[in-house]
Amino acid sequence: MHPEERNRVLLTEDNEFIQELVVDLLSEAGFSISTANNGQEALDLLAQHEADFFQLILMDLKMPVLDGHQATLKIRQQNKYDSIPIIALTAHEEVGTKESCLTVGMQDCLIKPFTPEVLNESILYWIGKTRHQKLANVSPASNDALPQFDHVDVRAGLRSTANNQALFLKLLRSFSTSQKNTLIQIENVQSVGSVDENFSRLIHTLKGVSATIGASKIAELSAQIEMAQKTALDQSRLGTITIQLLHQLENELTASLEELEIFFNQSTPLDVVDSQANEDKNSVRGVDIRQSLANLIQDDNPEAVNYFEIHSQAFATIFNNHDYIQLQKAIESYDFEQASKLLNTN
């Protein structure tokens, strides 16, 4: 696909788990994805390019620094961005959520966890493309390499990844690693008995990511905690109901992480996924595109930006998600010195 044919999407999302999912799905479909960790970063990225550089913005609502509503208001204050559709991403299902998004200037609102089909339809509708483009192969996937977990619904998780088993395993591993810290924070909150905005964001994020992988019990308890705290007379303190729910959540999350740890310690499916990634990284093609990009960067050739876009899916395989995002940001901001360092150290 030629660079001019690629639809550029700006994903504004502070959670790396959701970033990883959306970047993988949209890259598979041939979109060029830029990421921002909060609304201010999104504004900065928009300012670095021509007004029509991005064809669509995916905007999480609950983010630090500048949230989705605030960022959208600032974007809509600049008439040059009027033609860019903004789609909200949120785990909030309350009445009025979509209306509040439309009020600040967004065009649509997707509730996490959204299926790849829903994401696909919304993006293509607002970009105005025909629906021949698909996010991924949605044919039934084989679950032979996956056990029937007690705390994770494999079928539900695979629906979130368009039946991409490798991506699902990747997300499971990310969940099992990142949520250990969440468990520690939940324990700390219970010990001090008070909460703040960080706690609210923690529970909100947990609700979305757990629903995405099929950990429905964790998602349900997170939603109940979110609601209980919102309706508490003193929202800065843990109420009796919230304390009881947090105890249940702690037990469920602990059991889920233990189950996933056992699976990853004993299984070979991830070895297959990792070996495929290593094969791509060390393959002739992988070495060739990496070297070609390095040559363009060394020559300070602006064509490096287009080259990275064309081969974004391959680079997403060669690098882990964090390093890929850092490389992408460096190249798109023409920080070729930083991009060269990232290429040489990974």
N, C-alpha and C positions, 0 to 999 in steps of 0.2 A: 504494500500500500504506500503510495506516495505521501510525503509529509502534508501536502495541501489537502489530501483526502482524509486525513485523520482528524477526528473530533477531539478537541482538547477539553478535558474536564478538570476542574479545580475541586479537589476533595478537601473540605475543611472539617477535621475530626481530630480530637485530642487523644483518642484511644488507639494505640498501635494495633490492637487485636482487630478492630473494625477496619482500620486502615489497610491492614494486610489482606483482609477478606475482599474489600472493595477493589483495591489495586489489582489483585490477582484476577478477579472476575472481569473487570473492565479491560485490563491489558489483554486478556484472552480474546476479547471481542474486537480488539484492534484500536481501542481508544488510547489516547495519550493522557496520562494522569499526572497531575501535579498535586502535592499535598501540603496542607498547612495545619499546624497544631492548634490554632485558635483563630478567632476572627481578625485579630490584628495582623497576624502573619498572612492571612488571605488578602487583606487590604494592601499589604506591602507587595505581595506577588502580583496583584492586579496592576499596581502602579509601575511595576518593572516592565510591563509589556504594552503593546498596542491595545486599544479598547476592545477590539474584536478577537484578541488572541484566544480567549477561552469561549467555548460555545455553551458551556453550562457550569453551574456551581452546585455542588452537593454540600449542604451546610448543617452540621450538627448544631443542636440548640444549646446544650449545656456544656460550656467550655470555660477554662480560666482566661484571664486577661480581658478578653472581649467575647461575649457569648454570641450565639447565632442571630438572635433578634437585633442586638446592638450593631453587629457587623452588617447585617442586611440593611438596616436603616442608613448607615453611613454609605453603603454602596449605592443605594437608591437616591441618595442626595446628589450623586454625580450622574448627570443625564447621559453621559457617554456610555454608561453600562446598562442603559434601559433595555437593550435587546437581549441581555444575558439572563436566561431563566435561572432561578434559584430554587432548588428542591431541598426542603428540610429533612433531616434525618434525626429521629428522636425515639426514645423508649417510652415517652409519655403517651398514654392512651386516654387521658382525661378529655371530657367534653370541652370544646373550645380551643384545643391545641391547634387544630388546623386553621381555625378562624384567626387566631392570633398570628399565625405564620403569614396568612394572606394579607392581614392588616399591615404588616411591616414591609410588604412588597415581595414576598415569596410566591411562587406559582403552584407549588404542590408540597405535600407532606407525606413522608414514608415512615411507618412505624417499625422500629426494630423489634424482633428480627424480621426483615423483609426477605422474600424469596428472590432469587436471581431473576425470575420471570417478571416480577413486579418492578424491580429495579430497571430491567431492560425496557419494559413497556413505557415507564415514566420518562426515562432519559430520551428514548427515541421519539416519543410523542412531542416532548418540549423542544428537542433539537429540530424536529420537523422532518426526520428521516423516515423512509419506508421501513417496514418491520422485517426485512430479510436478514438483518444483522442479529446474531444471537450472542448472548454472553457466554454460553458454554453448551456442551453437549448434554442434553437433559434425558438421554436414554437411561433406562434402569442400570444402576451400578451393582457390581458384585460385592457382597459384603463378606466374602470368604476370609479375608484377612482380618476382619474385625470381630471381636467377641460381642455377645449381648451383655452390655454393661447393666448394672443394677441402678446406676444413677444418671446415665446418659442414654438418651433415645437416639440410636445410631441413624435410624431412618429420618428422623426430624433434622438431625445435624447435616445429613447428606443433602437434604432438600435446600438447606441454606447455601450449599456450595455447588448447586446444580449437578449433584451426584459425582462431583470430583473428589474421589477418595483420597488422593494425595494431598489436596488442599485441606480436606477435613482432618486428616491426621496431623497436618501442620498446625491447624487451629487448636486441636486437642492438646498438642504439646505446648503451644503458647499459653493456653488456659492453665494447664497444670503447673507451669512455671510462674506465670505472673500472679496467679491467685493465692500463692503462698503468702505473699506480702499482704494481700487483702485480708487473709485470715488473721494475720498478726494485728492489723489495724482494727479489726472487729473485736479482738480480744482486748486491745488497749481501750477502746471506747467503753466496753463493758466495765473495765476496771475503774475508770474515772467517772463514769456516769453522765458525761456531758457530750454534746455533739456540736459540730459547726458545719460550714458550707462544704468543707472537704469530705465530711462523712456523708452528706447528702449526695455529692458527686460520686463517691465510692459506691454507694448502694445503687444509684442510678446506672452506673457503668456495669456493675455486676449483673443487674437485671438484664441488660441488653446482650452482653456477651454469653451469659449462661443460656439464655433462650436460643441464641444462634447455634450453639453446639448441641442443643437438645437436652440440656440440664434443666428440665422444666420445674422441678421442685425448688431449686435455688432461685430461679426466676420468679416463681410465685411468692416465695417468702420475701424476696427483695421488694416486690411490688407491695406486699402487705406492710412491710416496715416503712416504706416510703409514704404510704397513705396514713399509717398510724402516727408517724412523726409530724406530718402536715396538719393533722387534726388535733394534735396535743395542745393543751393550754399553754405550756411552756416548751417551745420547740427547741430550746437550748439544752433541755434535760431529757434523759431517757425515761419515758413513762413505763408503767408496769407491763402494758401490752407489748411495747417495743422490746423490752428486756426479754420477755418470753419468746418473742419471734426471733430475736438475735441469737438466743441460745439454740433454737431449732436450726437457724441458718448456719451457725458455727458447726453443729453436728453434721449437717448435710454436706456442707462444703468440705469438711475434714474427710468424710467418707468418700466423697467424689474424688478428691485429690489422691487419697490413698489408693483407690481403685485404678486411677489413671497411672499412678507411679508403678504399681505392680505390672500393669499392661506394658508400659514402655520399657521396664527392666527385663521383661521376659519375652517380648515379641520381636519379630523380625520385620514387620511391615515398614516401620520407620527406617530400618536399614535399607530397604528397597528404595524408599523415597529419597533418603540422603545419598545413596549411591547413585541414583539418577541425577541428582543435583550436582554431585561431584563429577559425574560423567560429562554433564553439560559444561561444567566449569573447566574441566581439563581437556575437553574434546578439541579437535582441530578448529571446528567452527567457533567454539567459545574463545579460544586463543586468538583466532583471526579477528573477530569483531572487537575484542578487547584491545588488541594491538592497533587496529585501525582507528579506534576512538582515541587511544593514547597519542597516535601520530597527529591527528587533527588538533588535539589539545596542545600538544607541544608546539605546533605551528601557529597557535592562537587563531585557528581557523573557525569562524562562526558557524561553519557547516557542521561542527561537532554537535550542536543543539539538534539539528534535524537528524543527524545520524543516530544519536541516542534515542530520539523518538521512534525512528523506524525499527530499531532493534530493542525497544524497551522491554518486550516480553523476555527476550533472551537474557538481558542484563538482570531482570528480576529473578531469573533462575540462577545466574552466576553468583549474585550477591544475596546475603540475608536481607530481610526486610528493612532493618535499621540502616545498614550501609547503602542499600539501594536508594532509599529516600534521601540520605545525605548526598549521595552522588548526583541524584536527580536535581536537587536544590542547587548544588554548586554549578552544574552545567547550565541550568536554565537562568541562573543569575550571572552567567559568564565569568564565574570565579574559577578560571581554568587552573590556577595554581592549587586551589583546594581539591579540585577534581583530579588533578594529577596525583596528589598525595593519596587520595582514596583509592585510585587505581593501583598504585604501587604497593599499598599496604594491605590489600585484600586479595 
